[in-house]
Amino acid sequence: MKKLKNIMDESSLQKVSIEKASEDLFDFAIDHSDIRLILQNLPEDINVNRVLMKYEIQLLKIIAVGWSISFFLDESSIKKELSVSFWNAVQSFSQNISMLSSSSTGKEIDYFNILKERLDTYLNALNLIPDNPDPLASIGPKFAEICGSKDNAHIMLSGSKVFNLSVGGVKNYLESIQFQQDSPVTFVATKT
C-alpha cells in the first residue's frame, strides 16, 4: 500500500488527547448537517421512505467513522484506546436513543445492537468481493438494499456518499492532529 506523507509540519498539528479526539470524532459521527444535505439533494419524485433512509444514513455514518478509526490507525499504538473510547461514547448515546425510542413507541429498542448488526451487514458486503479496491462498490448497493430500494441508483449513490464523506472526514481529522502522550504519535495515512 502506498504511504501518504503528512505534508503538514508537526508544529502546525493541533495537539489533542485521545479523549478529545474521541469526542470530536463522535460529534462528527452524529452530526446531521450532511445527512440533511444528502436527503435534500434526492429527486423529489424518488420512491423511498425518507424517514427510514435518514435513520439508515445515521447508522452508516456512525459505523463508517468507527471503522475508519481502526482502518487508518491500523498499526498505531493508540488505535485500541481511541476505538474503545469512541465506541463507548456510541454505546452511551445508543442507550439514550434506546430509552427515548422505547418510551415513545412502547417497544424495546436496542440501538447499539442495531448498529452492531448493520456493521456486520456492511462488513459481509465488503467481504463478498475479495481484494475489493473500492469499498463504495459494496457499501452503496447494500445501503440501497437496506433502505428497500435495491435497484435505485440515487439511493446507492447516497449510501456511497455518506460512507466516503465519513471516511474522508476521519482521515482529514487524523491528519490534522497530534496525540498528546509520552511519546507523540503523528498520524501518517498508510491507506487511501
SULZIRA-V704848 format. One record per backbone hydrogen bond with DSSP energy under -1.0 kcal/mol. NH is the residue of the N-H (numbers start at 1). CO is the residue of the C=O. E is the energy in kcal/mol with one decimal. If there is no record, write none. Layout:
# SULZIRA-V704848
nh:co:e
NH:CO:E
NH:CO:E
This chain:
# SULZIRA-V704848
nh:co:e
4:189:-2.6
12:9:-2.2
13:10:-1.3
14:176:-2.2
16:178:-2.4
21:17:-2.5
22:18:-2.5
23:19:-2.3
24:20:-2.8
25:21:-2.6
26:22:-2.6
27:23:-2.8
28:24:-2.1
29:25:-2.3
30:26:-1.8
36:32:-2.4
37:33:-1.6
38:34:-2.3
39:35:-2.3
40:36:-2.6
41:37:-1.7
42:39:-1.1
46:43:-1.6
48:46:-1.2
50:48:-1.1
53:49:-2.5
54:50:-2.4
55:51:-2.1
56:52:-2.6
57:53:-2.6
58:54:-2.0
59:55:-2.0
60:56:-2.7
61:57:-2.6
62:58:-2.2
63:59:-2.5
64:60:-2.9
65:61:-2.2
66:62:-2.3
67:63:-2.9
68:64:-2.3
69:65:-1.8
70:66:-1.4
71:67:-2.5
72:68:-3.1
73:69:-1.8
76:73:-1.9
82:78:-2.6
83:79:-2.7
84:80:-2.9
85:81:-2.2
86:82:-2.6
87:83:-2.9
88:84:-2.3
89:85:-1.9
90:86:-2.2
91:87:-2.4
92:88:-2.3
93:89:-2.5
94:90:-2.8
95:91:-2.2
96:92:-1.8
97:93:-2.4
98:94:-3.0
99:95:-2.5
100:96:-2.4
101:97:-3.0
102:98:-2.9
103:99:-2.3
104:100:-1.9
105:101:-2.3
106:102:-2.3
114:110:-2.0
115:111:-2.3
116:112:-2.3
117:113:-2.5
118:114:-2.5
119:115:-2.7
120:116:-2.3
121:117:-2.2
122:118:-2.8
123:119:-2.7
124:120:-2.5
125:121:-1.9
126:122:-2.3
127:123:-2.2
132:129:-1.2
137:134:-1.6
138:135:-1.4
139:135:-2.7
140:136:-1.9
142:138:-1.7
143:139:-2.8
144:140:-2.4
145:141:-2.2
146:142:-2.4
147:143:-2.0
148:145:-1.5
149:144:-3.0
152:149:-2.1
156:152:-2.3
157:153:-2.7
158:154:-1.9
159:155:-2.3
160:156:-2.5
161:157:-2.6
162:158:-2.4
163:159:-2.2
164:160:-2.9
165:161:-3.0
166:162:-2.2
167:163:-2.7
168:164:-2.6
169:165:-2.2
170:166:-2.1
171:167:-2.4
172:168:-2.6
173:169:-2.2
174:170:-2.9
175:171:-2.0
176:173:-1.2
178:14:-2.8
179:185:-1.7
180:16:-2.8
